[in-house]
Amino acid sequence: MKPETLRHDHDLQVEFVGLSRIQGPLVVIEGIRDVGFGERVEIVTSTGDTRQGRVLAISRQAAVVEVFHGTSGLDQERTRVRFLGRPFEIIVSKDEILGRIFSGLGMPLDGGPAPFQGEPRNVNGLPINPVARAYPEDFIQTGISTIDGMNTLVRGQKLPIFSGSGLPHNDLAMQIVRQARILSEETSFAIIFAAMGVRHDEAEAFRRNFEESGVLNNVAMFLNLADDPAVERLIAPRVALTAAEYLAFEEDMHVLVILTDMTNYCEALREVATSKGEVPSRKGYPGYLYSDLASIYERAGRIHGRKGSVTQIPILTMPDDDITHPIPDLTGYITEGQIVLDRELFRKGIYPPVNVLPSLSRLMSDGIGEGKTREDHRNISSQLYAAYAKSKQVERLASIVGEEDLSVVDKKYFAFSREFEKRFVHQGRDENRSISETLDLGWDLVMMLPESELVRVTPQEIEKYGKASHTRNQE
């Protein structure tokens, strides 16, 4: 192997001829020097084609490089590996990325030119100084009752959607994109959509939906499709988040980032770890799965003195609908809650099939209440949770003793459950409910129960909101 040291534009580039080994999506180069971890690499094939890569591991003896376009067709003797002396970077500019479609590596897929204005940005990003972080407390209205009313999304939050294969998580994400807005202030809005291993029809559905809803000009799409190299999935979310951070913290925009499907990302991470010969952990995933996911999720947030923010909605499909699987399990530890889609509700024809009982928004209490949503929000949400939880217990009892043998109060809970799912959980794919409409609907439902059962709301709230709701229904 013959290393050469080249200088171009003040960058130190090291070039090697020949590969020591090829292992799946990885190549190993021995006798290495002057190379750093995470450094960007160009792999030049024997036919002159260039592929992108990144240093994945390094020692005194060798460097391991992940090749984003795969290792198929590489000639072990004649392939040239050029280490560029800098990390993987993309050039970001507001005017050149919004309304555009890129690959997972940030290369144009829409026939337009590559962005050339602005400074190159390291896709690995920088951690936000905890002292500089502003606490998320601005309510984002999505127009979806199960989220706004009971699992509120807050600006700067990371709130994943836990779904299963075949469930309408993409439809829910698209509806959130169309309807999401901040009530407390006027802010420029942008959407960063990153797809990892999704089908062509899913990516096209997102693009068409963004175009038809009129938001496409404020969207940047980064697509790693199902037939693209799996190793490219490891960098796609980081490229997308680099663009989001620029728009949020330098262009003062509110940026909503949708990452789908994080399960495909983790599968690619497991594939690369196996190729490296690492000792597997739970379900074969590497032991650093937690820290790797955290390096993505923790790039959401707000910064003191900056108007912009990055809000994340990662979507993951739980293998076998198992919420204890390592991917949803670790995601739940890192993020601030989860929206859980339920297959049983889906079978009932309910959209969106959000099961509010295992769903959670840990920042909800800081984004609701007087001056943000409404003074009764916290209590009516708690009452709806309590009533729905008890109604599910009554349903189980009815399956044993029969509905006719239930007590009078239990029969009211039984009816409440059906009405809650039919009217509160279920709504049209284009139905955009205001927070007031959601809360009024909640009051309408809890008033189906005896007043003695409403222990989580105050008598004053029952008088002001509950009885007013009852009066409206009578009219």
N, C-alpha and C positions, 0 to 999 in steps of 0.2 A: 504494500500500500504506500502511495507516494503523496504525502501531504504537501500542499502549496499554500503560502500565505500571500494574500492579495490585498491591496488597499484601493478602495474606491470611495470617493467623497467622504474622506475622513473616517469611514467605517472599516473596521478590521474584519476581513472575511477569510475564513480558512476552508480550503477545498481538499477533499480526499477522493481518491479514485479507487473504486472497488468496495465491496461490502463483505464483512466477515460472516454474517448470517442474516437470513431472512426468516422471521418468525411471525406468521400471520400478517397483521397490519403493521408490524414493526420491522425495522432493520437495525443491525448492530454494526458499529464501526469501531474497530480496535486501534490502539496506538494513537489515541486522540489527545489533543492538548488545546489550550486556549479556547475552550468551549464552555458555555454556561447552561445551567438548568433553565428550561423554558425558552431557549433561544430558537429563533426562526430558522428554518432550513429549507433549501431548495434541492430537490433530487432531480438530476438531469439524466434521463434514460439514454441508452445507447443509440436511440434514434433521434435524440435531440429534444424530446418532449420534456417539459418541466413540471414537476409536482411539488406541492407544498408539504412541509412537515414541521415538526416541533420536537425539541429535545425533551424526552420523557424521563430519562434517568441518566446519570453520569457517574463514573468512577475514574480512578487513575488509569485504568486499563481500557475502558470502552465507554461509548455513548450509545444509548438506545433512543431511536428516533421513531415517532409515530408518523406515518405517511397518510395524509388526509385523503388522497385519491387512491389508496390501496397499493399493494406491492405487486399486483399481477403484472407479469411481463418484464420485471426488472432483471437485468443481466448482472449477476453477482460480480463478474470480473470488470465490466466496463462502465457500470453506473457511477456517476460522479455526485458527491454529496458536498454541498456548499453551505457552510455555517455563516450566517449573515451578521453575527455580532450584535443582534438586537432582538427583543422579544417580538412575538406575533402582534402586529399592529394593524389598525384600519384607520382610514381618513374619514372623519365625520364632518358634515356640514348640514345645517338645517335645510337649506334649499336643495341639496343634492341627495338626501336620503329619504325624506318624506315623499310619499306617493310612489316609491320605488320597490322593486322586488330583487332580493339578493340571495345568493347561495349561503350556506352555513358558514362559509369562509369570508363572506362580505363581497363576493364578486357579483357583478350585475347579471341578472337573469332575464331582464325585460328589454334587452337590446340597447339600452342606454349606456352612456360612458361611465366608467368608474369614477367615483368622487375624487377630485384632485385639489379642491380648496381646503384650507384648514390644516391643522397639525396632526401628524400620526398619533393615535392613542393606543396604549398598551391594553390589549383585550382582557388582561387579568385584573385590571382595575386596581383601585387602592381602597383599603378599608376606611370606613368613615370613623373619624375620631369620636369615641363615645361622648366626649365633652361637647363636640360640635353638633351632635345629633339633636334634632328637635323632636319632641314627643308627638307621635301621631294622635290627633284629636279632632280632625275635621271630617265630618260625616260626608260620605259619598253616596248619593242616591242612585241605586241601580234600577229602580222601578220594579223590582222583584220582591214580593212581600216576605218570603221566607228569609231573604237576606236582609233587607232594610229593617224589617220589624223585629227579627229574632236573632240574626247573626250579622250585625251591621259591619259593613266595609268602611275602613277609615283611611284617609289619605296618607300614604307612606307605609301602609300595612302590607304584609305578605299573607295572603289568605288562599290556600290551595283548594282545589276541587278534587275530592276523592271519588272516583267513579269506577265503572267496570266496563268490560268490553261490551259494546252494543248499546250502552246508555247514552243519552243525548247531552253529553258534557260539552261538545263543541257548539251545539245550538245554544246552550246556556251561556257559554263564553261570548258568542257573537251577540246575544241579546244584551249582555252587560256592556259590551263595547258600544253598541248603538245607543244605549240609554243612560250610561253613567254620566253624572254631572255633580259638581260641587255646589251646594246651596249657599255657602257662606261668602264666596267671592268669585269674581270673574277671572278665570285663568286660561291661558292658551292650552289647548289639549292635544295630545299626540298619543298614538298607539304603536307599540312595538310588538310585533307578532313573530315569535320564534317557533318553528316547527321542527321536531326531531323525529325522524323515522315515520312520518305520517304518510298516508296514501295520497296519490295525486288528486283523487276526487275530493278528499278532505281539504287539501290546500286550496283547490279551486273553489270550493264552497265558501271558504273564508274570503278569498279575493273577491268573488262575485257579490257576497253579502256586504262587504265593505264598500264596494262600488255602488251598489243599488241604494244603500242607506246614506250615501253622500259623505262618508268619512274617509274614503280612500286617499284623498289628498293629504290627510293627516296620519297616514299609516305607513310604516316601513316593515316589510315582510322579509324574514330571513328563513329560507327553506332548506332543510335537509330532509329529503324525501325517502321513502322506504327503500328505493333502489339505489340510493346514494351510499357511499362508503360509511360503514358504521362508525369508524374512528372520527369522521368529520362531526359526528353528533356531540363529541366532547368539547368542541370549541364553539359550536353554533350559539348556545345560550350566552356565552361570554362575549361574543361579537355583538349580539343583540343588546345586551346590558350595557356595553360600552357606548353604543349609540344612545341608549336611554339616559345614561348618566350625563352625557354631553347636553342633550336637549333639556334635561331637568335643571342642571346646576350651572349651565352657562347660557342657556336660552330662556331660562325661567319658565319652563313649561311643566304642566302636570302630565306625567307620562304613565300610562297604564301598560304594563308588560304582561303578555300572555305567553306562557311557556308550555307547549304541548308536544309530545307526551313525555313527562319526566321518567316514566318507566322505561321508555326506549333509550333515554340517555343512560340510565343506570345499567341496562343490559349491555350497552356499548362499553361502559366502564368495566363491567365484569369480563367482557371479551378481551379487552386490552390487558387487564390484570392477569388473566389466565395465560395470555401470550407471553407475558413477562416472567411467568413461573412463580407468581406470588402465592403465598399460602392463603387459601380462601377462608372467609369467615362465614357468617350466617347465609344460608342458601347459595353459597358460592360467591357472594359479593366480597369485594376487598374490605379489609378491616377499616380503611379510611373512608368508607362511603359516607359516614356522618360528616366529617370535615369537608369532604368534596362538595356535598350538597350545601353545606353551610356557606361555602365560598361563593355559591350562586345566590342563595336565598337572602343572605345578609347584605346584598347590594341594593336592597330596597330601603327606602327611608326618606327623611327630610333633614335639612341642614339649617342651623340657625343663620339668619341673614339672607337666605336664599328663598325665593318665592316658589321655585319648582319642587317637584317631588317625584319619586319613583314608587309606584304601587305595583305589586306583583300578584298575579293569579296563576300559579303553576297548576297544571292539570296532570293528574296521573291516574292510570287505570290499574286498579288493584288486581294482581294475579289471583284468579279464583275468588274474586270479591272478598279477599282476606285482608281486613284492616290491620291485622297484626303482622303482616308481611313486612320485611325490613324497609322497603321503600316508603310506604305510608307511615310506618312506625317512626322512622327517623325524621321524616318530613314533619310529622306532628310535633316532635320535640323542638325543631328549629323554628318553625313558623308560628304565627299567632292565631292558631285555630284551624278549622277545616270546614268545608261544605261537603256533606256526604250525600251522594246520590244513591237511591234505594231501588233495587230491582223489583221488589214487590209493588211499590208505588208505580213503577213504570208499567208493570203488567196490568195495573188497574186503569191505565190510560191517563195517568196524571202527569202533567208537565208544568214546571220542572219537577222531577221526582226527588225533591230534597227531603230527606228525613231529618227533621229539626232536632230530634232527641240526641243523636250522637254528634250533630253539627255544633260548632262553637266559634265564636269570635272573641278572643281574649281582650281585644281593645274596645269592644262595644261600649262598655260603661263610660269610656272617656270621650266617645263621639256622639253621645245622645243626651237628651234632656233639654231643659229650658234654654232657649237661645241657640240650640243646635238642631233639634228635631221638635220635640214637644215635651212638656213637663211630665206627662203621664207615660212616656215611652217605656221607661225602665220597669214600671210596675205592671203595665198591661202585657209586656213581653214575658215577664216572670209568671203571670197568671196563665197565659196561653201555654207555656211550657208545662206548668203543673197540671193544667186541665187535660192536655193531650197525653201526658204520661199516665195519668190515672185512667183515661179513656182506653188506653191500650191494655191496661190491666183488666178493665171491665170486658173488653173484647175477648181476652183469653178466658175469663170466667164464663162468658156467654157461650163459648165454644164447648164448654163442659156441661153446663146446666141448662143451656138454652136461653134465648133472649126473653122469652115470656116469663121466666122465673126470676128475672132480675128485679131488684128493688126499684122504686119510683125514681130515686136519685140516680141509680146506676143506668137506668134507661135513658135518662137525660145525657149522661156522659157518653153512652153508646151512640146517641144521635149526634152529639157534639163531634165525635171523632169523624163521622162520615161527612158532616158539614165542613169541618176544618180542612179536611183533605180536598173536598170538592170545591170549596170557595176561597180558602186562604192559600193553600199550597198550590193548587191548580190555577194557572192563568195562561192566557194566550201568548204565543211566541212574540207577538208584536204589542202586547198589552203592557203599557208603561204606567204603573201606579205611583202616585205621589206618596210621600211618607204619611201625609194626613189621611189619604184614602186607605192606606194599609192599617194604620192605627184604628181608624173608625171601623174597618172591617173586623179587626180583632175584638173591639168592644161589642160589636153586633153578635159575634159568636159566643163570647163568654156570658152574655146576658141570656143565653139559652139555659144556663145553669141557675139553680136557686141562689139568691143573694148570699145566703149563709155559707156557700161554697167559695165565694170570692174573697179569700183571706189575704191575697197578695196585692190587692188594690185598696185604696182608702175609700171611706164612705163619701168623701168630697169628690173623688174622681168618679165614683159610680154615679153620683148625682149629676156631675157636669158632663161626662162623656158617655157613660153607659146608658142612662135614661134618655139622653138626647139621641143616641143611636136607635134606641127602641122607638122613640117618637117618629124619627125619620122613616123607619120601616113601616110603621102603621100608616103614615101618609102615602 
